[in-house]
């Protein structure tokens, strides 16, 4: 499912690579946690697996990154997003709309899903993350934990083959952390 071979990435102007000679294979169904100190490259690796690193950042890359058989270094970002759902460290950075329903519908509308299927996918994703009650809320009114749940649901609606969560509980209080971890647990 994810096959990374010899990935090295150096951001333009950086004195050393953010990633160096990363080789990693993750099989379908595996749950993998990548941990390490701040600044060690976890978020950069997540961006690489989602294809964003190569299309939205400037730098030099070596090696290969395939996800679901696609070389995410070469395909347009919208194509990679059909395979990989990436929930960023700060969910507000990925929100494109002002309310929950529009946020969850955004990707599916761009893929021209029929309205009935969009409604069905939204209901399913919100149920999975335990956030059906947030359906009609403005994003600005949500707590940190609620925003994380909506961000996860916004990736789930497209039924990606791979879901990458970049520090899904960072900056959350214990209750919100527990709620987000429970939502992640329901995905398995």
C-alpha positions in Angstrom: 0.0 0.0 0.0 2.7 2.5 1.0 6.2 1.9 -0.4 8.9 4.5 0.2 12.4 3.8 -1.0 15.5 5.9 -0.3 13.5 9.1 0.2 15.6 12.1 0.9 14.1 15.6 1.0 15.9 18.9 1.5 13.9 22.1 1.6 15.4 24.8 -0.5 17.9 26.8 1.5 18.0 24.2 4.3 21.5 23.2 5.5 20.6 19.6 5.8 17.9 17.2 4.6 14.6 17.1 6.5 14.3 13.4 5.5 17.3 11.2 4.7 17.3 7.8 3.1 13.8 6.8 4.4 12.7 3.3 3.4 9.4 2.1 4.6 6.7 -0.3 3.6 3.2 -0.3 5.1 0.8 -3.1 4.1 -2.9 -2.7 3.8 -4.7 -2.9 7.2 -1.6 -2.0 9.2 -1.8 0.7 11.9 1.6 2.4 12.1 2.7 5.1 14.6 5.7 7.2 13.7 7.1 9.0 16.7 10.1 11.2 17.5 11.1 14.5 18.8 9.9 17.8 17.4 11.6 18.7 14.2 12.7 15.2 13.3 10.7 15.0 10.1 7.4 13.3 11.0 5.2 16.0 9.4 7.5 16.2 6.4 7.1 12.4 6.0 3.3 12.7 6.3 3.3 15.4 3.6 5.5 13.1 1.4 3.1 10.2 1.7 0.2 12.4 0.8 2.0 13.9 -2.2 1.8 17.4 -0.9 5.5 17.7 -0.2 6.4 17.4 -3.9 3.8 19.8 -5.2 3.4 22.5 -2.6 6.9 22.9 -1.2 10.2 23.8 -2.8 13.1 21.4 -2.4 15.1 18.6 -3.8 13.9 15.0 -3.6 15.5 11.6 -4.2 14.0 8.2 -4.0 10.4 7.0 -4.6 7.1 7.3 -2.8 4.3 5.0 -4.0 0.9 4.9 -2.3 -1.8 2.5 -3.6 0.4 1.9 -6.7 0.6 5.6 -7.5 3.9 7.5 -7.6 2.7 10.5 -5.5 5.7 12.5 -6.7 4.4 12.5 -10.2 0.5 12.6 -10.1 -1.5 15.8 -9.6 -2.4 16.4 -6.0 -6.1 15.9 -6.6 -5.3 12.3 -7.8 -3.2 11.6 -4.8 -6.0 12.9 -2.5 -8.3 10.2 -3.9 -6.0 7.6 -2.5 -4.6 9.3 0.6 -6.5 11.3 3.3 -4.1 13.5 5.2 -5.3 15.1 8.4 -2.8 17.9 9.2 -1.4 18.8 12.6 -3.6 21.9 12.8 -7.0 21.1 11.3 -7.7 24.7 10.6 -4.9 24.7 8.0 -6.9 22.3 5.9 -10.4 23.8 6.2 -11.7 25.4 3.0 -15.2 26.4 4.1 -17.0 28.0 7.0 -19.3 25.2 8.2 -19.1 21.4 8.8 -21.5 20.3 6.0 -19.8 22.4 3.3 -16.3 21.2 4.5 -17.3 17.6 4.3 -19.0 18.0 0.9 -16.2 20.0 -0.6 -14.0 17.2 -2.0 -16.9 15.1 -3.1 -18.5 18.0 -5.0 -15.2 18.6 -6.8 -15.2 14.9 -7.8 -18.8 15.4 -9.1 -20.4 12.9 -6.7 -24.2 12.9 -6.9 -25.9 14.9 -4.1 -27.6 11.9 -2.6 -24.2 10.1 -2.3 -22.6 13.1 -0.8 -25.2 13.3 1.9 -24.8 9.6 2.6 -21.0 9.8 2.8 -21.2 12.8 5.1 -23.7 11.0 7.5 -21.4 7.9 7.5 -18.2 9.9 8.2 -19.7 12.0 11.0 -21.1 8.9 12.6 -17.8 7.1 12.5 -16.0 9.9 14.3 -18.9 10.5 16.7 -19.7 14.0 15.4 -23.1 13.7 13.8 -24.3 16.4 16.3 -21.9 18.9 14.7 -23.4 18.6 11.2 -25.0 22.1 11.1 -22.3 24.0 13.0 -20.0 26.7 11.9 -16.3 25.6 12.0 -15.4 28.7 14.0 -17.7 27.6 16.9 -16.0 24.2 17.3 -13.6 23.2 20.1 -10.2 21.8 19.2 -11.3 18.2 19.6 -14.4 18.9 17.5 -12.3 20.4 14.8 -10.0 17.3 14.8 -13.1 15.1 14.4 -14.4 17.2 11.5 -10.9 17.1 9.9 -10.8 13.3 10.1 -14.4 13.1 8.8 -13.5 15.4 5.9 -10.9 12.9 4.8 -13.1 9.8 5.4 -15.9 11.0 3.1 -13.8 10.2 0.1 -13.1 6.7 1.4 -9.3 6.9 0.9 -7.2 3.8 0.9 -4.8 5.4 3.3 -5.5 7.7 6.2 -2.6 9.7 7.7 -3.1 11.6 10.9 -0.3 14.1 11.7 -0.4 14.5 15.5 -4.1 14.2 15.8 -4.2 14.9 19.5 -1.7 17.8 19.7 -2.9 20.7 21.8 -6.0 18.9 23.0 -7.1 18.6 26.6 -7.4 15.0 28.0 -11.2 14.7 27.3 -10.8 15.9 23.7 -7.8 13.6 23.3 -9.8 10.6 24.5 -12.7 11.5 22.1 -10.4 11.7 19.1 -8.6 8.5 20.0 -12.0 6.8 20.4 -13.0 8.1 16.9 -9.7 6.7 15.5 -10.4 3.4 17.2 -13.7 3.1 15.4 -12.0 3.3 12.1 -10.3 -0.1 12.6 
